[in-house]
């Protein structure tokens, strides 16, 4: 049986990035985790940045697959929106790499970690923007700036699911969706 050395290296690099962060990961560490020589790594990847890019590309493909499956559902915009937001949150928590990168951005401010997190968030925002535009054409959503709306929806959701928990009792899924609906559908002002 032939060993897929490239896949082995990608797996080891992901493990190293998760364990040590982008900044502290070295090709030496990756070679030790993969149990291959550094020369083998350089056969496939010229730099740590190139290796990191490949890992981000793979994660983007996984996220794309999840989002496309949800977008293809025949359901209301609201139901698809919450499924999409839940899938983004689940993706972030399932992929320890993004948790570590966000921590590294917060603690150290590593440019590559910031770019990795931003890349995934930009992708999610663009996908959400497209879904809002589709909902506008279907008359499910009022005409609006879809980029601003996508940003506000994603930020509100992430704030309620992650930031809120740092200083308050965590909200359950039902309460999060109730608060989201309050701001998305009605707003807080009386007419």
C-alpha positions as CSV (number, residue, x, y, z in Angstrom):
1,X,0.0,0.0,0.0
2,X,1.4,3.4,-1.0
3,X,1.5,6.2,1.5
4,X,0.1,9.5,0.3
5,X,3.0,11.7,1.7
6,X,1.3,15.0,0.7
7,X,-1.8,14.1,2.6
8,X,0.3,13.0,5.6
9,X,2.2,16.3,5.5
10,X,-1.0,18.3,5.3
11,X,-2.4,16.3,8.3
12,X,0.8,16.9,10.3
13,X,0.9,20.6,9.4
14,X,-2.7,21.1,10.5
15,X,-2.0,19.3,13.7
16,X,1.1,21.6,14.3
17,X,-0.9,24.8,13.4
18,X,-3.6,23.7,15.8
19,X,-1.2,22.9,18.6
20,X,1.4,25.7,18.2
21,X,-0.3,28.3,16.1
22,X,0.9,29.7,12.8
23,X,3.8,31.7,14.1
24,X,5.4,28.9,16.2
25,X,4.9,26.1,13.6
26,X,8.1,25.2,11.8
27,X,8.8,22.9,8.9
28,X,11.0,20.9,11.3
29,X,7.9,20.3,13.6
30,X,5.8,19.3,10.7
31,X,8.4,16.8,9.5
32,X,8.6,15.3,13.0
33,X,4.9,15.0,13.3
34,X,4.6,13.5,9.8
35,X,7.6,11.3,10.4
36,X,9.2,12.4,7.1
37,X,12.3,14.3,6.3
38,X,12.1,18.1,5.7
39,X,13.2,17.5,2.1
40,X,10.1,15.5,1.6
41,X,8.0,18.4,2.7
42,X,9.9,20.7,0.4
43,X,9.1,18.4,-2.5
44,X,5.4,19.4,-2.1
45,X,5.6,22.8,-0.5
46,X,8.3,25.4,-0.9
47,X,7.3,27.4,2.2
48,X,5.3,27.3,5.3
49,X,3.0,29.9,3.8
50,X,2.3,27.6,0.8
51,X,1.6,24.7,3.1
52,X,-0.8,26.9,5.2
53,X,-2.6,28.1,2.0
54,X,-3.2,24.5,0.9
55,X,-4.8,23.8,4.3
56,X,-7.0,26.9,4.0
57,X,-8.0,25.9,0.5
58,X,-9.1,22.5,1.7
59,X,-11.1,24.0,4.6
60,X,-12.7,26.5,2.2
61,X,-13.8,23.6,0.0
62,X,-15.3,21.8,3.0
63,X,-17.2,25.0,4.0
64,X,-18.3,25.5,0.4
65,X,-19.8,22.0,0.3
66,X,-21.7,22.5,3.5
67,X,-23.0,25.9,2.4
68,X,-24.1,24.8,-1.0
69,X,-26.0,21.9,0.5
70,X,-27.9,24.3,2.7
71,X,-28.5,26.8,-0.1
72,X,-30.0,24.0,-2.2
73,X,-32.6,23.3,0.4
74,X,-36.2,24.2,-0.6
75,X,-37.2,26.2,2.5
76,X,-37.9,29.7,3.7
77,X,-35.1,32.2,3.7
78,X,-35.2,32.4,7.5
79,X,-34.9,28.6,8.0
80,X,-32.0,28.4,5.5
81,X,-30.4,31.5,7.2
82,X,-30.3,29.8,10.6
83,X,-29.1,26.5,9.1
84,X,-26.4,28.4,7.3
85,X,-25.4,30.3,10.5
86,X,-25.4,27.1,12.6
87,X,-23.3,25.4,10.0
88,X,-20.7,28.2,10.0
89,X,-20.5,28.1,13.8
90,X,-20.3,24.3,13.7
91,X,-17.6,24.5,11.1
92,X,-15.6,26.9,13.2
93,X,-15.8,24.8,16.3
94,X,-15.1,21.5,14.5
95,X,-12.0,23.0,12.9
96,X,-9.7,23.6,15.8
97,X,-7.4,25.4,13.4
98,X,-9.7,28.4,13.2
99,X,-10.1,28.5,17.0
100,X,-6.3,28.5,17.4
101,X,-5.9,31.1,14.6
102,X,-8.5,33.4,16.2
103,X,-6.7,33.0,19.6
104,X,-3.3,33.8,17.9
105,X,-4.8,36.9,16.3
106,X,-6.1,38.1,19.6
107,X,-3.0,37.3,21.6
108,X,-0.2,38.0,19.1
109,X,-1.7,39.5,16.0
110,X,0.1,37.3,13.6
111,X,-0.6,38.6,10.1
112,X,-1.0,35.1,8.5
113,X,-3.4,34.0,11.2
114,X,-5.4,37.1,10.7
115,X,-5.5,36.5,7.0
116,X,-6.6,32.9,7.5
117,X,-9.5,33.9,9.8
118,X,-10.4,36.8,7.6
119,X,-10.4,34.7,4.5
120,X,-12.9,32.2,5.9
121,X,-15.1,35.0,7.3
122,X,-15.0,36.9,4.0
123,X,-16.1,33.7,2.2
124,X,-19.0,33.2,4.6
125,X,-20.0,36.8,4.3
126,X,-20.0,36.6,0.5
127,X,-22.0,33.5,0.5
128,X,-24.5,35.0,3.0
129,X,-24.7,38.2,0.8
130,X,-25.6,36.0,-2.2
131,X,-28.3,34.3,-0.3
132,X,-29.8,37.6,0.8
133,X,-29.7,38.9,-2.8
134,X,-31.6,35.7,-3.9
135,X,-34.1,36.3,-1.1
136,X,-34.6,39.9,-2.2
137,X,-35.4,38.8,-5.8
138,X,-37.9,36.2,-4.4
139,X,-39.5,39.0,-2.3
140,X,-38.6,37.3,1.0
141,X,-36.4,40.1,2.1
142,X,-36.8,43.9,1.8
143,X,-34.5,45.6,-0.6
144,X,-31.3,46.5,1.3
145,X,-27.6,46.6,0.9
146,X,-26.9,42.9,1.0
147,X,-23.2,43.3,2.0
148,X,-24.1,45.4,5.1
149,X,-27.0,43.0,6.0
150,X,-24.8,40.0,5.7
151,X,-22.1,41.6,7.9
152,X,-24.7,42.6,10.5
153,X,-26.4,39.2,10.6
154,X,-23.1,37.2,10.8
155,X,-21.6,39.5,13.5
156,X,-24.8,39.5,15.6
157,X,-24.9,35.7,15.4
158,X,-21.2,35.3,16.3
159,X,-21.6,37.8,19.1
160,X,-24.6,35.9,20.6
161,X,-23.0,32.5,20.2
162,X,-19.5,33.3,21.4
163,X,-18.9,36.7,22.8
164,X,-22.0,36.8,25.0
165,X,-20.9,33.6,26.8
166,X,-17.7,35.2,28.1
167,X,-19.6,37.5,30.5
168,X,-23.1,36.0,30.7
169,X,-25.0,32.8,31.0
170,X,-24.9,31.2,27.5
171,X,-28.0,31.6,25.5
172,X,-29.6,28.4,24.2
173,X,-30.3,28.0,20.5
174,X,-33.9,29.0,20.8
175,X,-33.1,32.3,22.6
176,X,-30.4,33.1,20.1
177,X,-32.8,32.7,17.2
178,X,-35.5,34.7,19.0
179,X,-33.1,37.6,19.5
180,X,-31.9,37.3,15.9
181,X,-35.5,37.4,14.6
182,X,-36.3,40.4,16.8
183,X,-33.6,42.5,15.1
184,X,-33.9,41.0,11.6
185,X,-37.7,40.9,11.1
186,X,-39.2,43.6,13.4
187,X,-36.4,45.7,14.8
188,X,-36.6,47.0,18.4
189,X,-38.4,50.2,17.7
190,X,-42.1,50.6,18.0
191,X,-43.8,51.9,14.8
